[in-house]
Amino acid sequence: MGTLKTEPARTRLDLLAPPVAAAIGRWAADAPVDVDDVLVAPIDADLADTAAFCAAYGVGLDVSANCVVIAGRREGEMRYAACIVLATTRVDVNGTARRMLDVRKASFAPMADAVEATGMEYGGITPIGLPEEWPILVDARVVAAPHVIVGSGVRHSKIALPGPALGALPGARVVEGLAKPA
């Protein structure tokens, strides 16, 4: 976890975007993971982007996970999905991810659309607290990691949790080959 100063997320909801705080609050009742395994750490918002964050806080790219929102149309309907991959990889947007979303062509969702739909800040979007109708596609390498660090919905903090917890989120599907090495 590098030099991050983590605390239980349930005790620091002020460090989370509202949809993320609400999702973690619900975990006490219907926990997909042990809520005490979800930690949060404040960071400098100017260092939220993956490379800068990892360098500043001594976190390896192999434990830093990115949440990428993709979009595609099918029969006039816009479809969205969140793809969770390690920072050492890149989402196979027009291969595996496109097929999982069941669209002809997929692309990264426009920033304004992703921010509005999630209620989270760009550069901090996380799979926790996303719209319920969105599939969450988690690369198998993420689930295999003992711990990963992801966004918290805001740029001024990060969440640390067991990799398998991301595969246990409601709506999550663990996908082999979702990402390719960077």
N, C-alpha and C positions, 0 to 999 in steps of 0.2 A: 504493500500500500504506500510505498515511498514515504514521504514526509507528511502525508495527510493527517490531520487531527480529526479522527472520526468520533461520532457520537451516535447513539441509537436514533434513527430517523424519526421514530414515533415521539421522541422528546424534543425534536427540533423541526417541527412542521413549518416554522418560519423560514427555513432554508429550502423549502420546496415550492414548486408552482402549485396553485390551488387544486388542480385535478390530481396531481401526484399525492399531495397531502390527504386528499379525500380517499384515494385508493389505499394508501397505507393505513388510514384510519379504519377502513372496512376490513383489513386483514385480521384484526383482532377477533372478528366474528367468523369469517369464512376463509381463513388463511390458506393461500396456495403455497406459502412458505412461512417459516417462523419469522414473525415480525421483528424479533430481536436480532435476526441475522442481517437486517437491512440497516446499514449505517450511512450517515451523511457527513460531509466535511465541507466547511466553507473554503472557497478559493478566490483568488483575484479574478474578477469577471473578464479582465483583459487577457487572461491566460486560459480561457475556456476552450479554445480550439485545441484539438487533440495533440498536435506536435508540440505546441507551446506548453500545454498543460503537463504532458509527460516529462518534458525537459525541466520545467520549473519545480515539479514536485517529486521527481525521481521515480516515476511510475513507468513500467515497461509497456511498450506498445502491445505486447502479447497479453496484457491483462486489462487494457483499455478497450472498451467496446463502444462502437458508434451505432446510433439509431438513425437510420436513413428512411425518410418517407418517400415512397414511390407512388405514382399514379398512372392510370390508364383508363381508356374508355371501352365500354362494351355495350353495344346496342343503345348508344346515347347516354348511358349512365357512367359517371365518373366513379372509379373505384380507387381506393387507397389501401396501402398496406405499410406496415413498419417492418423494416429489415434490420436485424441486430447482427452485427459482424464485428470481429476483432479488428483493431486498428492496423494489424499486419496484413489485412485482406481488404478487398473491395467487393461490393455487392455485384453479382452477375445480373444486372438490371434487365437486360433484354434476352436473357437465357432463363435460368432457373426462376428468378423472381417474377418475370413476366408470365411464365407458365403457371406459377402458383396463384397469381392474381387473375388468371384466365382472361387476358386481354391480348390483342394483336401486337400492340406496342406499349411499352412502359417507359417512363422517364422519372427523373427526380421531380417531386411535386414542387411547384413554385413556392418560394419562401413565404409569401403572404398567405397563401392557401394553407400551408402546413401550420403556420402560427395560429391562424384563425380557427382552424378545425381542432387543434389540440389544446388551445389555451395555454401554450407553453412558449418560451422564448426560443428564437432561432439560435442554434448552436447549443441548446440545452435540452432539446426534445429527447424524451426517454420513453421506453415501452410501458412504463408504469403509469396508469391513468389515461391511456389513450381512449378514443371513442370505442365503445363496445363492439360496434359492427366491423371494425378494422381487424383483419387478420394480423397477427404478430408472427413474423417469420424469423426464426432464430437459427443462425448457422450452428451446426453441430459442434464446431470448435468452441463456441461460446459456452455451451452447456457442459463441455468437457473440462473447462477451466475451473479450478477450485474456487476462485474469487475473480470478479470483474468489477471494473469501475465504469459507470455510465452517467449520462446526464441526470439532472434532477428536475428538469423542467424550467430551470433558470440558469443563467450563466455564472452566478456567483457561488455555486456549490456543485458537488458531485456525490453520487450514491455509490457505495461499495456493497456488494452482496454476492452470495455464492452463484457461480455460473448456472448450476442446475435450476436455481430459482427462476431464471428468466424463461426457461422452457416450461415451467409450471404456471406461468401467468395465464389468466383466463384469455382464451382466444389464441394462445401461442401454439405454434407448430414448429418442431425441431426439423430442420431441413439440411440434409447432406448436400454439399455443393452449392449452397446459397451464395457463397463468396469464393473468390479466386485470390491467390496470393498477390499482394501489391507489387 
